[in-house]
């Protein structure tokens, strides 16, 4: 199974890039993983709701254009189902049994995800009802994937 993380924006801080590389190496020992970054859109100061919708829609089109054509799509959405590592591990096992080749995680920009992206998602998940900086959240997701893909975790071990 190949894992794709589609994220709006780029990591900028060295410490975050080092953390990303650490987790990519860890996950890469067990399967393929790829991060796809799409450029974020500038949100005007004092943006109206219409301006914010336009930003989400533009970022959403970039995300959808970068998604693998087939596979399972998981959107990270604060309104999604709150999960833990065991749930994620079991989801990976289920998808593996169904012979799903690609699993894509989508992290939106600062305004969230467009309705089109949310509609495309097979599952919407949340790690918390709290909000986090998107760059930091990418590292949190990588750490969660690393834990969930460790051998036996979803079978009640670990």
N, C-alpha and C positions, 0 to 999 in steps of 0.2 A: 504494500500500500504506500502510495506517495502522499505526503502531506504538503499542502500549500498554505501559506499565510499571506493573504492579500491585505495590505495596510496602506492607509492614506498617510502620506508624509514619509519623511526619512529620519532615521536615527542620526543625531548630531553629536552627542557627547561621547567621548572616548570610553568612559566607564560602561555606558549602555552597549556600545559596540562590542566591548570585550565580553560582557555578559551574554550578548546574543551569540557570539562566536563559540563561547563555552557550551551553551545549550545546543547549538546546531551540531557541534561535534559529538555531544552525548547522544542526541536523537539520531544522528546520521549513522551511528554504529548499528542501529536496529532497523533502519529503513530510510527511504528518501525523504528529504524535506527541502523546501524551497521557499524563500521569502520574495514576494513580488510587491514592490512599492509603486504606488501611483502618486503623482503630484497632487498636493492639496491645493484647493482654490482659496484665494484671498477673500476673506469676509470683510466687507466694508465696515468701518466704524459706524456704530449706530444703525446697523443693518435692520431692515424691516423683515417681517416674517416671509415676505415674498422673496427678498434677497437671500435669506437663509435657505429657503426651498430651492432656489436656483443653484446655490453652492452644493447642497446635498445631491441634487439631480445630476449636476456636472460630475461630481466625484463618483456618484453611483454608476454613470455610464462608463467611466474609466475602469471601475472595478469589474463590472459585468463583461467588458471587453477583454479583461485580463484573466477571467476565470477559465479553467479547463472546460471544454465543451460538455463533458460528462462528469459524473461523480456526485458526491454528497457535499452539500454546502451548509456550513454552520456559521451563522451570523452572531457576533458578539453584540448583545443589545441589553441595555440596563433593564428593559422590561421583559427580557427573556426568562427562561426557566433557570433558577439558581441551582448550580450543580457543584459537585465535589469531584475529587480525583477519581474515586471509584466509579462514579457515573461515566466519566470520560473514558476510563479504561474499558468498561463494559461496552460502551458505544463503539470503541475501536474493535473490540472482539466481534461484536454483532456485524459491523461493516465488513470485517475480514471474512467472516463466515458467509456473507452475502457476495463475496468476491468483488467488493467495491474497490476500484483501483486508485481513485483519487478522492481525497478528503480536503476540502478547502475551508479555512477559517477566514472570516472577514472582519477586520477592525476598521471602523469608519473614522472620519475626521472629527474635529472638535464639535461639530454640529450633529453628529450621529450619522445614521445610514438612511439613504433614500427609501421610499416606499417600494420602488422597483427591486432594490437589493433585498429588502426584507421579504418580499413576496417570492423571490427566487430561492430563499433559504429553505432547506429541509428541516432545520432546527434552529431555534434562537435560544442562546444561552447567556447567562450572566454569572460572573464570578462573585458579584456582590451588588448590593443596591447603592454602594458608594461609587462616586466617579473617581477616575484616576487619570493622570496624564497619559496620553495615547502612547508616547514613547515608552514609558514605564510599563504600561499594560502589555505591550508586545513582549517584554521580558517575562512578565508574569505568565502569559499564555505559553511561552516556550518552556518555562519551568513546569507548568501543569502538564503539557504534552510529554515532557521528559519523564515525569513521574508516572503518567498513565501508560506509557509504552514500555516501561520496565517489565520484564518477564514476570508473569504471575500476579501482577497487582490487581487486575480486575477479578481474579479468582479468589479474592479474600485474603491474599498475602500482602505483606508490606505495609 
